[in-house]
Amino acid sequence: LQECPRTGRPLVASPITAARILKELARSPLALGFRTNVWTVDLLAQHLSTRYECSITPRTLRRRMRSVGLRCKRPRYVYSEKEPHRAQKKGRLSGA
């Protein structure tokens, strides 16, 4: 017995290619009318589904992003302290 080449299951949402995913990730969601400035997988899946008129689930999108070499991580918020010379920079004298 020999193995024959198989076609396998066809891609779901074939218009959404790796290049298109990367292109949309480069755009700001805030500029596209969303109320956030960070892409989430769910939000990106929703946007790609409406833009390319084919349904893609967040699970499928995560798998495709992983094959491109992308990882999904939560955004990190960085807290900073006020600068020591802030009052002076604002035009106020410190100690007056």
SVG drawing of the C-alpha trace seen along z (x, -y; Angstrom):
<svg xmlns="http://www.w3.org/2000/svg" viewBox="-19 -82 33 84">
<polyline fill="none" stroke="black" stroke-width="0.4" points="0.0,0.0 1.2,-3.5 0.1,-6.8 -1.5,-9.0 -1.3,-12.8 -4.4,-14.1 -6.0,-17.5 -7.1,-17.8 -9.7,-20.1 -10.0,-23.4 -9.1,-26.6 -11.9,-28.4 -11.8,-32.1 -9.3,-31.7 -9.3,-35.5 -7.8,-36.2 -4.1,-35.6 -1.1,-36.1 -0.1,-39.3 -3.6,-40.7 -3.5,-39.9 -0.2,-41.7 -1.5,-44.6 -4.5,-45.0 -2.4,-44.7 -0.3,-47.6 -3.4,-49.8 -4.7,-51.4 -8.1,-50.2 -8.8,-53.6 -8.4,-55.1 -10.8,-52.5 -13.6,-53.6 -13.1,-51.1 -13.0,-52.4 -9.6,-50.9 -6.1,-51.5 -5.0,-47.8 -6.0,-44.9 -7.4,-41.8 -7.9,-38.6 -11.7,-38.8 -11.7,-42.4 -9.3,-41.6 -11.4,-38.5 -14.5,-40.6 -12.8,-43.3 -11.3,-40.8 -14.7,-39.1 -16.5,-42.3 -13.7,-43.7 -13.1,-40.6 -16.8,-39.3 -16.0,-35.9 -16.3,-34.5 -13.2,-33.7 -13.3,-32.6 -10.8,-33.9 -9.5,-30.3 -8.7,-30.1 -7.2,-33.5 -4.9,-32.6 -3.7,-29.5 -2.9,-31.5 -1.2,-34.2 0.9,-31.5 1.9,-30.1 3.1,-33.5 5.2,-33.8 3.0,-36.2 2.1,-35.7 -1.0,-37.0 -0.1,-38.8 -2.0,-41.1 -0.8,-44.7 1.4,-45.9 0.6,-49.1 3.6,-51.0 3.2,-53.3 5.6,-56.1 6.2,-58.6 6.1,-62.3 9.4,-64.0 11.0,-65.7 11.3,-69.0 7.8,-69.0 6.7,-72.1 9.7,-74.0 8.9,-72.9 5.3,-74.1 6.5,-77.6 6.0,-77.3 8.8,-77.6 9.2,-74.8 9.1,-76.0 7.3,-79.3"/>
</svg>
